[in-house]
Structure formats: structure tokens, C-alpha cells
Amino acid sequence: MAETLASQHPIAPDAPMSGVDSAWLRMDNPTNRMIITSLMVFETPIGLEALRALLYERLASYDRFRQAAIENPRVIGKPTWVENDFRIEDHVVPAELDAPADEATLKALVGAVMARPLDPTKPLWHMLYIENLQDAGCVVVSRVHHCIGDGMALIKVMLDIADAMPDDAIPGAVGARKQSGHTASLGALAKAGRAAAIGGKSVGALTRLLAMPSDPSTPYKGKLGVFKTATWSDNLPLDEVKRVGRALGGTVNDVLLTMVADAMRRDLLRRGASLPDDGRFDLKALIPVNLRPPKANDQLGNRFGLVFLDLPVGVSGTVERLRELKRRMDVIKRSPEAFVIFSLLSIFGHTTPRIEAAAVNLFSQKATGVMTNVPGPRVPISIAGATVRDLMFWVPISGGLGVGLSILSYRGSVRIGLATDAGLVPDP
């Protein structure tokens, strides 16, 4: 690089990791890496050196992308962010798809990298630059550890890397580089949940969480292996999803989660599972809920809670299923559950990895999967002059869960990405 890192990006002082970020760092294990994987397919090539130069200038301006996370696992307390001997060449590397270099081999590569740990002695992110995908200019497969930031924070980072765009490119945008979307469509939850927690309902929510039964045994639950399988849906027109929601009295998130519950029902029946005739068969999904104040949209780190949503998998009628799901979501919106779990994660992050692992396993046994929804740019974005044709990401699957589902909107369409334990669900 023409400039030294120190001259372009001042050295940041060592800093203790927040309790919540520490919790996500310590959740990382060989069977479930706490790493957010994303995929960008470009219409034209960027060039490896051009991409490295751009990221050196824009991405490394964030301290967390130059710092390693250092901790002593035997000491109660939090890890520390420490300035690292950062080299962009260690983090952005070339790769090639196996023949025939089509979508199937791209999916295989994404699934394979999900199982790989990041180097703990270096800043916790990594990118593969690929130029041999059929009918595409280039592909960038990115992996960022969850301790650096949540989905909302990383969308903002992506916008800072991207070329300039209109002010209304992102839902709720204020300026070209800011946005205020939602991790799940629970817009009123932050204000209502905070008031409920202050009002003392948090104790009741914690009691309910602890008493919550585990999900029933299904092909989605079992002993986890190391390897993952990744896939994604075709693009769904976002306007059509919105029209369905308006017609049936639900949100976009309600419609998409209803589709997921329907897909799980059909898949279980195809696998020979026996569902009760009365329709009372639910599978819990852990749903991330954005708790980030609007003025904190440009800050890295994790500011979200989690809620347990009972997916009405046993309900056979689509309209009835959507209305039942919406009713359950409305109950969640009045609950402080997201704030309770956010507070618990902060407490776990101040303890030790062993204590945290026991607590995380206790809660993860109660659910079947994690499902998240992040709004992306409304208009096409470009990076170093190359337009992003397709955009997708995969949520990390925490604890002992075997299914992760991610919803992302981009340029008027929405995709659903799915990552599963390869032994439990080899063909998602």
C-alpha cells in the first residue's frame, strides 16, 4: 500500500469488549461458528488489488476491523480489543470455484466456508474474491464474526464501502450512509418493550423463558456435526409480498414467516413425520429484534435482543396460519422478552466461556432454529464501480440449533437464505 496503516488509520487504544459482544464471541464453537456469512455477486469484475485498496481505505477505518479479540478463558471478565499487525492481504484473498463454476458449486463453497474458524490472532473477518462464476463478473464471499457487529451494523458498514447512492436507498434512511431498518418487523417493540421492562414485567418474562418447554423431536434437531449446507431462494418481488400482507392484515415479516412455517410443515410430512390432527404443533424460532436507537445506527457492536416465536407449523390452512402467526407476533410486541434476553447476554459476557455455554445451551434447547430479517438497499449499489447484482447473507446458528434462516431485501426483491447442519438437513 502507498500509505502505512498508521498514517491512514490512527492506532486505536486497547478497549474492553462489551458484555453482549463478548457473549457472541464466546458462543463460537466447532459445530456452530458465530460468523455472519454474506455473498455479493457483481455484474463486472472489480479486480483483487482494486478491492484490497478500497477496503484498506474504507473498511479499515473501523477500529474493530483492525483489532484482534484477546481473552484469557480461565479468568472471569471480558475480552479486550487490541490493535493488530493488520495486513489487508491476510483478509482479502483470491479463490476459485470448482468446475463447472455454477450456482451449485457456489452454494457448496458457501457451505464449506461456514465451517471454517477465523484466525483468533488476527482481526475477525475474511473475504474470498472469485472471478470464475458463470455469467457473473465476480463474487465476494465475506465472513465477519458476530462480536464485531450485528446485521444492522454490518449493513451500515456495507454502505460505507459502497459508492455514493441516493438518500432514500435504505428504508428509513437519513443521508446516503445511514439507515434505520429492523432486524425483525417489530417496529413498536423497542418503545413498548422498554416501558414494560421498566414496569416490572421483565421478571415475569424471565420466569416464562425458564419454564418454556423444549421443542418436540424432529429431523431438524439432533447431534450437530461440523459441516454446513447453504442455499437460497429465487428472488421474490417485494411488492407482491407487501400486497399479500395488506390483503390478509399482516406485515411482510408475517407473510415470509408464514411461508417458512408452511415449508417446514410440507418438509416434515415429506420426511414421514406424524403431525397431530388438531393442528396444535409448533416449532419455536429465535427471532432477533433490533434494539438500536436511531442515533446509534453508525455504531458497531450488537444491539439486539431475541424473542421466541412459536411457528404454527401444524396449521394446514395458509390464511389461518398467517392470522395465527400475526396474533402471536402481536403478543411478542407487548412483551419485554427481547430486552430480558439482551440483558442476559450482557451478563453472560462478563462471566467465563464455560458458564456462558451452559446458559446458551439451556435456552437453545427450547427452539428449533434462528430466523432473522434485515432490510437491504432499495436501489442497486456498486462497489469500486461494479454493480451488485445479487446480495445474500446467512445468520449464525447459535448454541445447539441446526437451522438458520435469513431474509434480506434488495432492489425491490427479497431472498430467503438457509443454512443447516449437513448431517441433520443435507438438502435444505
Disulfide bonds with the S-S distance in Angstrom:
none
